[in-house]
Amino acid sequence: MKLQAILASLFPMPSSRLKTMSYSLILLSVTALLAVLSSIDHLDKEPDIRDQLPGELQATIRQVRTAEEILIKLQAEHYQHQTFDDTLSSALLDGYINQLDPAKAYFTLQDIANFEQYRYELDDGIRRGNLTPAFTIFNLYQIKATTYLNRLLAELDDRVAALNFAREESIALDAEDVQWATNETILSERNRQLLKNSVLSLKLVDKEHDDIISTLKTRYTDQLNRLKQLRNEDVFQIYINTLAELYDPHTNYFSPRNSENFNINMRLSLEGIGAMLKREGEYVTVERLVTAGPAEKQGELQPNDKIVSVAQGEKAAVVDVVGWRLDEVVDLIRGEKGSTVVLGVLSEASANPNLTKQISIVRNTVKLEEQSASKTVLEILHQDKLRKLGVISIPTFYIDFEGSRRGDPNYKSTTRDVKKLIAELKNEQVEGIIIDLRGNGGGSLQEVNQLTGLFVERGPVVQIRTANGSIQRQANYPNPNYYRQPIAVLIDRLSASASEIFAAAIQDYQRGIIVGSHSFGKGTVQQFAELSHGSLKFTQAKFYRISGDSTQHRGVIPDVILPSLYDGQEIGENTLERALSWDTVPAVRHKQYNDFDNIEPLLIEKHRERTANDPDYNYLVEKIQLNKQYQKVETLSLNEDERRDLIKQDSDARDAIENRYRLAKGLPALSNAANDSDTEGKNSDSDNDSTANESVLTHLEDKDERTDFLLTETAHILLDATFINQQNTLSLSKK
């Protein structure tokens, strides 16, 4: 690094609030660098953040070094082997601007044009130790946003009073469909519509005028304060993570604070509500729920829900968290075990995606035993005969590494626990076993390998190709006592990583029938690299099936596909920007235990015949179709009457679905009077929008009270496959 580059990085550079890392001295002489640094007494002194006013942030020498260190590691060790060139520089500029102003509420087209000077310079800038463009862009954003919020707060009463809710106009739901405003007048009009939408969302839950003003003043004051509190560390982490995610969505930089916690999501999943969260634009959203966690047990919070408010109890003050950082929202959600947290969430599967639903969750710690594999016996009437199958649910692939190292004979692991459960189910004389991997996000690769060995005699389980192109094959140990009875594996869109490896192996061996919906498609391996300041998580390998196909992006496709409430266009690896693509490697030789490919068409035909008039099946399909209608909507009306009509239509549609189900089940229909009184969504104490779009029909939707149709249908499919195989075997023996 040249002296002038070092000096240039110190003085004119803007700065950020995210954590730092020291610069790797690769490619430089340590002696020469130290000589230069010692000759400039002030070079390593960081800017005093107390002297950094909004719009005047600048980078530190430590951040400059960290950026170079990350770039070197990504180019040398990331699986993609991407060169940080002009193409990525251009993508970095677009991604960074979008991170700062996702709603296109502050920058104008002229601002974007001014940023064009950096489009093909960011790559060279980082190599030369120049982060000035990142901070220049941020400083303008901070000035513009601060100016707007100050003016909005000063004029809020008048602006709200001037809104006309009878006016016919709409707002785009996806900011990507919005163009940058060509001038300040158009930008002001866009912000007027954004304000109108916020006010209307509160009006729809019967907020009074004074309450609306108070709510919005609190919201915008909080946003203004947080904006003013941003420091060079924040800017740096936004910028560097935008760079890291150009390589793939699972590559991230962690500041020292986040590195100590290892992962904000993991902290929350173990000590809060059992939900893994991520930041998308100005919202913190739910990425997935931890099986057996408080949120999953409560049943209302869903992946892709946006968290807009948090309250520390049913009657506590509601804190608006729109625009907050992920770690700050996590800190609010976490709390003392046994206490209640109330989340205000926006759901995409709603007639009004700007109407907030209040969800109360009792905080708890996810207990290891609740994450352990468990069994049940399922008795169903199949072809006029009562049949008995075992069900083994595996929430995650776990192992007590410490207990294993200590030589504890009773240490817990997925394979050890499942082996015991299989023995118990054998004693109960079940005809076969369903392995339920729904919601299983992965875990120990070692356990996947060993668990597969409980169901196949021997052979490879997975192939792993590393960044250098070498392929490793993992196989299980020979097991002459493997379980030989029929099996099925039930998966859904949230089955990811290790669970996909298991399902794929069972499918490739033709050992069992795979049933459910397309799995997540997470087929990459990440590792943490400690840096001189912070750490880097980056992708360094990919998983491949023994058939040679990758599980990445495409996931595992079931033999028999069942309907899913999770939208494959909203959740899954294929929905993530710059996710690594699907590809193949050579297959490895492996045994096939059955010929399910030939009987698959017959299984699908029997499934369709059985479910054509099944109330549970039709109920699920109708709910999915209704949700898909809302996901196709691109604009949202800002006319109050139209919005209220939309909410009523949604409530009526959901009630109609429920009543059709009740009629088919011989249950009494819901009364219109109950619907009319309960769908107003009143919530006078809430700081956000309530549940006006939600039907009162909740008690039959509880997991424990409604039949698990997907599990029951999987049992029928497994029994069909068993019968057909037996008939084919008998036919062959006669020949």
Secondary structure as the mmCIF struct_conf table of DSSP 4:
data_model
#
loop_
_struct_conf.conf_type_id
_struct_conf.id
_struct_conf.beg_label_comp_id
_struct_conf.beg_label_asym_id
_struct_conf.beg_label_seq_id
_struct_conf.end_label_comp_id
_struct_conf.end_label_asym_id
_struct_conf.end_label_seq_id
HELX_RH_AL_P HELX_RH_AL_P1 LEU A 3 LEU A 10
BEND BEND1 PHE A 11 PRO A 12
STRN STRN1 ARG A 17 ARG A 17
BEND BEND2 LEU A 18 LEU A 18
HELX_LH_PP_P HELX_LH_PP_P1 SER A 22 SER A 24
TURN_TY1_P TURN_TY1_P1 ILE A 26 LEU A 27
BEND BEND3 LEU A 28 LEU A 28
HELX_RH_AL_P HELX_RH_AL_P2 VAL A 30 SER A 39
BEND BEND4 ILE A 40 ILE A 40
TURN_TY1_P TURN_TY1_P2 ASP A 41 ASP A 44
HELX_LH_PP_P HELX_LH_PP_P2 LYS A 45 PRO A 47
HELX_RH_3T_P HELX_RH_3T_P1 ILE A 49 ASP A 51
TURN_TY1_P TURN_TY1_P3 PRO A 54 GLY A 55
HELX_RH_AL_P HELX_RH_AL_P3 ILE A 61 GLU A 77
BEND BEND5 HIS A 78 HIS A 78
TURN_TY1_P TURN_TY1_P4 TYR A 79 GLN A 80
HELX_RH_AL_P HELX_RH_AL_P4 ASP A 86 LEU A 100
TURN_TY1_P TURN_TY1_P5 PRO A 102 ALA A 103
BEND BEND6 TYR A 106 TYR A 106
STRN STRN2 THR A 108 THR A 108
HELX_RH_AL_P HELX_RH_AL_P5 LEU A 109 PHE A 115
HELX_RH_3T_P HELX_RH_3T_P2 GLU A 116 TYR A 118
TURN_TY1_P TURN_TY1_P6 ARG A 119 GLU A 121
HELX_RH_AL_P HELX_RH_AL_P6 LEU A 122 ARG A 127
TURN_TY1_P TURN_TY1_P7 ARG A 128 GLY A 129
HELX_RH_AL_P HELX_RH_AL_P7 THR A 132 ALA A 161
TURN_TY1_P TURN_TY1_P8 ALA A 162 ALA A 162
TURN_TY1_P TURN_TY1_P9 PHE A 165 ALA A 166
BEND BEND7 ARG A 167 ARG A 167
STRN STRN3 SER A 170 ALA A 172
BEND BEND8 LEU A 173 ASP A 174
HELX_RH_3T_P HELX_RH_3T_P3 ALA A 175 ASP A 177
BEND BEND9 VAL A 178 VAL A 178
HELX_LH_PP_P HELX_LH_PP_P3 GLN A 179 TRP A 180
STRN STRN4 ALA A 181 ALA A 181
BEND BEND10 THR A 182 ASN A 183
HELX_RH_AL_P HELX_RH_AL_P8 GLU A 184 LYS A 203
TURN_TY1_P TURN_TY1_P10 LEU A 204 ASP A 206
HELX_RH_AL_P HELX_RH_AL_P9 HIS A 209 GLN A 229
HELX_RH_AL_P HELX_RH_AL_P10 ASN A 232 ALA A 244
TURN_TY1_P TURN_TY1_P11 GLU A 245 TYR A 247
TURN_TY1_P TURN_TY1_P12 PRO A 249 HIS A 250
STRN STRN5 ASN A 252 PHE A 254
HELX_RH_AL_P HELX_RH_AL_P11 PRO A 256 GLU A 260
TURN_TY1_P TURN_TY1_P13 ASN A 261 ASN A 261
BEND BEND11 PHE A 262 PHE A 262
HELX_RH_AL_P HELX_RH_AL_P12 ILE A 264 GLU A 271
BEND BEND12 GLY A 272 GLY A 274
STRN STRN6 ALA A 275 GLU A 280
TURN_TY1_P TURN_TY1_P14 GLY A 281 GLU A 282
STRN STRN7 TYR A 283 LEU A 289
HELX_LH_PP_P HELX_LH_PP_P4 VAL A 290 VAL A 290
TURN_TY1_P TURN_TY1_P15 THR A 291 ALA A 292
BEND BEND13 GLY A 293 GLY A 293
HELX_RH_AL_P HELX_RH_AL_P13 PRO A 294 GLN A 298
TURN_TY1_P TURN_TY1_P16 PRO A 303 ASN A 304
HELX_LH_PP_P HELX_LH_PP_P5 ASP A 305 ASP A 305
STRN STRN8 LYS A 306 ALA A 311
BEND BEND14 GLN A 312 GLY A 313
TURN_TY1_P TURN_TY1_P17 GLU A 314 LYS A 315
BEND BEND15 ALA A 316 ALA A 316
HELX_LH_PP_P HELX_LH_PP_P6 ALA A 317 ALA A 317
STRN STRN9 VAL A 318 ASP A 320
TURN_TY1_P TURN_TY1_P18 VAL A 322 GLY A 323
HELX_RH_AL_P HELX_RH_AL_P14 LEU A 326 ILE A 333
TURN_TY1_P TURN_TY1_P19 LYS A 337 GLY A 338
STRN STRN10 THR A 340 LEU A 346
BEND BEND16 GLU A 348 ALA A 351
TURN_TY1_P TURN_TY1_P20 PRO A 353 ASN A 354
BEND BEND17 LEU A 355 LEU A 355
STRN STRN11 LYS A 357 VAL A 362
HELX_RH_AL_P HELX_RH_AL_P15 LEU A 368 GLN A 371
BEND BEND18 SER A 372 SER A 372
STRN STRN12 SER A 374 HIS A 382
TURN_TY1_P TURN_TY1_P21 GLN A 383 ASP A 384
STRN STRN13 LYS A 385 SER A 393
BEND BEND19 PRO A 395 THR A 396
STRN STRN14 PHE A 397 PHE A 397
STRN STRN15 ILE A 399 ILE A 399
HELX_RH_AL_P HELX_RH_AL_P16 PHE A 401 ARG A 406
TURN_TY1_P TURN_TY1_P22 GLY A 407 GLY A 407
TURN_TY1_P TURN_TY1_P23 PRO A 409 ASN A 410
STRN STRN16 SER A 413 SER A 413
HELX_RH_AL_P HELX_RH_AL_P17 THR A 414 ASN A 427
TURN_TY1_P TURN_TY1_P24 GLU A 428 GLN A 429
BEND BEND20 GLU A 431 GLU A 431
STRN STRN17 ILE A 433 ASP A 436
TURN_TY1_P TURN_TY1_P25 ARG A 438 GLY A 439
STRN STRN18 GLY A 443 GLY A 443
HELX_RH_AL_P HELX_RH_AL_P18 LEU A 445 THR A 452
TURN_TY1_P TURN_TY1_P26 GLY A 453 PHE A 455
BEND BEND21 VAL A 456 ARG A 458
STRN STRN19 GLY A 459 THR A 466
TURN_TY1_P TURN_TY1_P27 ALA A 467 ASN A 468
BEND BEND22 GLY A 469 GLY A 469
STRN STRN20 ILE A 471 ASN A 476
HELX_LH_PP_P HELX_LH_PP_P7 TYR A 477 PRO A 478
TURN_TY1_P TURN_TY1_P28 PRO A 480 ASN A 481
BEND BEND23 GLN A 485 GLN A 485
STRN STRN21 ILE A 487 ILE A 491
TURN_TY1_P TURN_TY1_P29 ARG A 493 LEU A 494
TURN_TY1_P TURN_TY1_P30 SER A 497 SER A 497
HELX_RH_AL_P HELX_RH_AL_P19 ALA A 498 ASP A 508
TURN_TY1_P TURN_TY1_P31 TYR A 509 GLN A 510
BEND BEND24 GLY A 512 GLY A 512
STRN STRN22 ILE A 513 GLY A 516
BEND BEND25 SER A 517 SER A 517
STRN STRN23 THR A 524 GLU A 530
BEND BEND26 SER A 532 GLY A 534
STRN STRN24 SER A 535 TYR A 544
TURN_TY1_P TURN_TY1_P32 ILE A 546 SER A 547
BEND BEND27 GLY A 548 GLY A 548
STRN STRN25 ASP A 549 SER A 550
TURN_TY1_P TURN_TY1_P33 GLN A 552 ARG A 554
HELX_LH_PP_P HELX_LH_PP_P8 VAL A 556 PRO A 558
BEND BEND28 ASP A 559 ASP A 559
STRN STRN26 VAL A 560 ILE A 561
BEND BEND29 LEU A 565 TYR A 566
TURN_TY1_P TURN_TY1_P34 GLY A 568 GLU A 570
BEND BEND30 ILE A 571 GLY A 572
HELX_RH_3T_P HELX_RH_3T_P4 GLU A 573 THR A 575
BEND BEND31 LEU A 576 LEU A 576
TURN_TY1_P TURN_TY1_P35 GLU A 577 ARG A 578
HELX_LH_PP_P HELX_LH_PP_P9 ALA A 579 TRP A 582
STRN STRN27 THR A 584 THR A 584
HELX_RH_AL_P HELX_RH_AL_P20 PHE A 596 THR A 611
TURN_TY1_P TURN_TY1_P36 ALA A 612 ASN A 613
HELX_RH_AL_P HELX_RH_AL_P21 PRO A 615 GLN A 631
TURN_TY1_P TURN_TY1_P37 LYS A 632 LYS A 632
STRN STRN28 THR A 635 SER A 637
HELX_RH_AL_P HELX_RH_AL_P22 GLU A 640 LYS A 665
TURN_TY1_P TURN_TY1_P38 GLY A 666 GLY A 666
HELX_LH_PP_P HELX_LH_PP_P10 LEU A 667 SER A 671
HELX_RH_AL_P HELX_RH_AL_P23 ASN A 672 ASP A 678
BEND BEND32 THR A 679 GLU A 680
TURN_TY1_P TURN_TY1_P39 SER A 684 ASP A 685
BEND BEND33 ASP A 687 ASN A 688
TURN_TY1_P TURN_TY1_P40 SER A 690 ASN A 693
BEND BEND34 GLU A 694 GLU A 694
BEND BEND35 VAL A 696 VAL A 696
HELX_RH_3T_P HELX_RH_3T_P5 HIS A 699 GLU A 701
BEND BEND36 ASP A 702 ASP A 702
TURN_TY1_P TURN_TY1_P41 LYS A 703 GLU A 705
BEND BEND37 ARG A 706 ARG A 706
HELX_RH_AL_P HELX_RH_AL_P24 PHE A 709 LYS A 734
#
